[in-house]
Amino acid sequence: MRTGYFSSLVFALLTSASIAAIAAPASKPEAVNAPLVMDVTAKAQGEKIDLNGADAPTLQRELAGVGEAKAKAIVAYRDTNGPFASVDELLEVKGIGKAILDRNRDKLEVN
């Protein structure tokens, strides 16, 4: 008798738990909207980068195809040989080829 009573009690408990789970409203996961972050150091589209004044992180960030090593090489060349006389002189820097120069020519200036 006790076994039958215990089985009925367990059955009733499991049934009510499953009905409660089915009847509960499904909570929709909240969409997380990441805050929009603006880069305050971003250059305006019309503003050019001065080869004689820009530091390595600026060159790396603003020029296509220029990573940390090439940006440091540009600064080292400038420190060793003096200021750039023209944008084309950038070809003298090790690792900078015609393709990289052509890709960035409109972003560069020499002051």
N, C-alpha and C positions, 0 to 999 in steps of 0.2 A: 504494500500500500504506500509506503514512504517513497519508494522508487517512482511509482506512477505520479505521486504528488510532486515530487522534485522535478521530474521531466516536464510536467505541465507548467510548472513555475518557470523553468528555464525557457521553454518554448514561448510562453507569454512575454517574457522579458526580451527575448531576441526579436520577436515579432513587433513589439512596440518600438524597439530601437530602430529597426529597419524602416518602419512606417514614418517615424520622426525624421529620419535621414532623407527619405524620399520627399516628404512634404515640406521640408525646410527650403526656403528660397535660396536659389544658387546665387552666391555673391560673385559679381563680375570683378575680375582683377582690375584694379585701378590703373589707368594708363599713366605712366610716369612721364611727365613732360620735363625734359632737361632744360634748364635755363639757357637761353641763347647768350653766348659770350662773344663779344666783339673784341677783336684785336686792336687795342688803341694805338699800337705802334704801326699798324698797317699804313702803307703809303697810299695817297690818292692816286687815281689812275694816271693822271697827267704828270705826276711828280717823278723825276728820274733819280737814279742812284749815282752819287758822285764817287767815281773810282778812287779818287784821292782822299776822300774823307770818310768813307764807309768802313766800319769795323767788320771783322770776320763773321760774327753772328748775323749781321744785317745782310751781308753778301750771300751767306748760306740760305737765309730765309727768302730773300727776294729774287734770286737768280735761279732759273731753271737749269738743272743739271750740275749745279755747284753744291757739293757737300761740304762737310767740315774741313777735310784735307785741302780741297781746292780753294776754299775761302781763305784758309790760313796761308796757302801758297801765294795768293794774290797780295795779301797784306805783307808777307815776307819779301816778295819781289819789290813792292813799293818802298819798304823800309831800306832795302839794300840798294836799289837803283834810283831812288828819288821818285817824285810824283810822275804819274802817267802823262805823257804828252798828248796822246790820243787814245780813243777806245780801241783802235786796231793794235796798239802796243800790248793789249791783253793777251795776244797770241804768243808773246814771249814767255808767258808764265807756264811752267810745266804742268801738264794736265788739261790745259785749256786749248781746245782746238777750234777750227773754223765753225763747226756745227754748233758748239756751245755759244760762241760769240754771235753767230747769226741769230740764234734763238733769243738772245738777250740784248741785242744791239739797241732796240728801241727803248729799253729800260735804263740804259747807261749814258752817263755824261762825264766829261772831264772838266773840272774847274781849276 
